[in-house]
């Protein structure tokens, strides 16, 4: 196979004064033809290989595009799954916080309700205590109006002084007895009315019993 340098530097033997030897020229032409045919064959082989390479490159490009699309799709799916997971986690956290606030609010409301009930019981107890103390004071005031033994003794002395007992040996007639009884009834009647009034007005509200506590 001839090289470019050999073709450039070729020199034929001269045949006489005006030409070259024919066998040298023919041999060179054969070498050139052989070289050209080999070059054509190599070119065809290179073209075939280039076509195969181009096909493979195109296939690789298609595969690369497919892989790229698959990667993009996977990335999109991963991003979507991650976003859905984050959104779901945020929703669960928000729902849990809302539920916890509701439970806490209900507990606080129940506590306030119990506090109100307790306060109402205390208020009613205070009112009852006040009423019982007031009633107790009234009872004490009424008890203060009851006569003591000293007062009873004094009143007896007054009655004895006003109506002294003087025994007589004479038989008293019925007319005198009647007059004396009328006088006694006239003196005693106002006292009975006063006792009756005190009994009906001042002692009606008194309550006594085993379960009654003035405290």
C-alpha positions in Angstrom: 0.0 0.0 0.0 1.4 3.3 -1.1 1.7 6.3 1.2 1.2 9.9 0.3 5.0 10.5 0.6 5.8 7.6 -1.7 3.3 8.9 -4.3 4.8 12.3 -4.1 8.4 11.0 -4.3 7.8 8.5 -7.1 10.5 8.4 -9.8 10.3 6.3 -12.9 13.3 4.9 -14.8 13.7 6.6 -18.1 13.4 4.7 -21.3 15.6 6.4 -23.6 15.8 10.1 -23.8 12.2 11.0 -23.9 10.2 8.7 -21.7 9.8 6.3 -18.8 9.9 2.6 -18.7 6.4 1.2 -19.2 6.8 -1.7 -16.7 7.6 0.8 -13.9 4.6 3.0 -14.7 2.3 0.0 -14.9 3.6 -1.3 -11.6 3.0 2.1 -10.0 -0.4 2.3 -11.5 -1.2 -1.2 -10.1 0.0 -0.1 -6.7 -2.1 3.0 -6.9 -5.2 1.0 -7.9 -4.5 -1.5 -5.1 -4.1 1.3 -2.7 -7.3 3.1 -3.8 -9.3 -0.1 -3.6 -8.0 -0.8 -0.1 -8.8 2.8 0.8 -12.3 2.4 -0.6 -12.7 -0.8 1.4 -11.4 0.8 4.5 -13.7 3.8 3.8 -16.7 1.5 3.4 -15.7 -0.3 6.5 -15.3 3.0 8.4 -18.6 4.2 7.0 -20.3 1.0 8.2 -18.7 1.3 11.6 -19.6 5.0 11.7 -23.2 4.0 10.8 -23.1 1.4 13.6 -21.7 4.0 16.0 -24.2 6.6 14.9 -27.0 4.0 15.4 -25.6 3.1 18.8 -25.2 6.8 19.7 -28.7 7.5 18.7 -29.8 4.5 20.7 -27.8 5.7 23.6 -29.3 9.1 23.2 -32.8 7.6 23.2 -31.9 5.4 26.1 -30.5 8.5 27.9 -33.6 10.4 27.1 -35.7 7.5 28.4 -33.5 7.3 31.5 -33.7 11.0 32.0 -37.5 11.0 31.6 -37.6 8.0 34.0 -35.4 9.9 36.5 -37.5 13.0 36.1 -40.7 11.0 36.6 -39.1 9.3 39.6 -38.1 12.6 41.0 -41.5 14.1 40.4 -43.1 11.0 42.1 -40.6 11.3 45.0 -41.3 15.1 45.3 -45.1 14.4 45.1 -44.8 11.6 47.7 -42.7 13.8 49.9 -45.1 16.7 49.6 -48.1 14.5 50.3 -46.2 13.1 53.3 -45.4 16.6 54.6 -49.0 17.7 54.0 -50.4 14.7 55.7 -48.0 15.1 58.7 -48.9 18.8 58.9 -52.6 17.9 58.8 -52.2 15.2 61.5 -50.2 17.6 63.7 -52.8 20.4 63.1 -55.7 18.0 63.9 -53.9 16.8 67.0 -53.3 20.3 68.2 -56.9 21.3 67.5 -58.2 18.2 69.4 -55.8 18.9 72.3 -57.0 22.5 72.4 -60.6 21.3 72.4 -59.9 18.8 75.2 -58.1 21.5 77.2 -60.9 24.0 76.6 -63.5 21.4 77.7 -61.4 20.6 80.8 -61.1 24.3 81.6 -64.8 24.9 81.1 -65.6 21.9 83.3 -63.2 23.3 86.0 -64.9 26.7 85.8 -68.3 25.0 86.0 -67.2 23.1 89.1 -65.8 26.3 90.6 -69.1 28.1 89.9 -71.0 25.2 91.6 -68.6 25.3 94.6 -69.0 29.1 94.8 -72.8 28.8 94.7 -72.6 26.2 97.5 -70.5 28.6 99.5 -72.8 31.5 98.9 -75.9 29.4 99.9 -74.0 28.2 103.0 -73.1 31.7 103.9 -76.8 32.8 103.4 -78.0 29.9 105.5 -75.4 30.7 108.2 -76.6 34.3 108.2 -80.2 33.3 108.4 -79.5 30.8 111.2 -77.6 33.4 113.2 -80.4 35.9 112.7 -82.9 33.3 113.8 -80.7 32.3 116.7 -80.5 36.0 117.8 -84.3 36.3 117.5 -84.7 33.2 119.7 -82.3 34.6 122.2 -84.2 37.9 122.2 -87.4 36.0 122.8 -85.8 34.0 125.6 -84.7 37.2 127.2 -88.4 38.1 127.5 -89.2 35.0 129.5 -89.6 35.8 133.2 -86.8 34.6 135.4 -87.4 33.1 138.9 -86.5 36.5 140.4 -89.2 38.2 138.2 -91.7 35.5 139.1 -91.0 35.9 142.8 -91.3 39.7 142.5 -94.6 39.4 140.7 -95.9 37.0 143.4 -94.9 39.5 146.0 -96.7 42.2 144.2 -99.8 40.1 144.0 -99.5 39.1 147.6 -99.2 42.7 148.5 -102.1 43.7 146.3 -104.3 40.9 147.3 -103.2 39.8 150.9 -104.5 36.6 152.2 -106.6 37.3 155.4 -108.3 34.1 156.8 -111.6 34.7 158.4 -113.5 32.5 160.8 -116.8 33.6 159.6 -118.6 31.9 156.9 -118.6 34.0 153.8 -121.9 34.2 151.9 -122.2 33.4 148.3 -122.8 36.9 147.2 -119.6 38.1 148.7 -117.8 35.2 147.0 -119.2 36.1 143.6 -118.2 39.7 144.0 -114.7 38.8 145.0 -114.4 36.3 142.1 -115.5 39.0 139.6 -112.9 41.4 141.0 -110.2 38.7 140.7 -111.3 37.9 137.1 -111.2 41.6 136.2 -107.7 41.9 137.5 -106.4 38.7 135.9 -108.0 39.1 132.5 -105.4 41.7 131.2 -102.6 39.4 132.3 -104.1 36.5 130.5 -104.5 38.5 127.3 -100.9 39.7 127.5 -99.6 36.1 128.0 -101.8 34.9 125.1 -100.5 37.7 122.8 -96.9 36.8 123.7 -97.5 33.2 123.1 -99.2 33.7 119.8 -96.9 36.4 118.3 -93.5 35.9 119.8 -93.2 32.2 120.1 -94.8 31.0 116.9 -91.5 30.8 115.0 -89.6 28.9 117.7 -88.4 25.5 116.4 -87.2 22.8 118.7 -86.3 19.2 118.1 -83.5 16.7 118.2 -82.1 17.7 114.8 -82.4 21.5 115.3 -79.0 23.2 115.7 -79.1 26.9 116.5 -75.4 27.1 115.5 
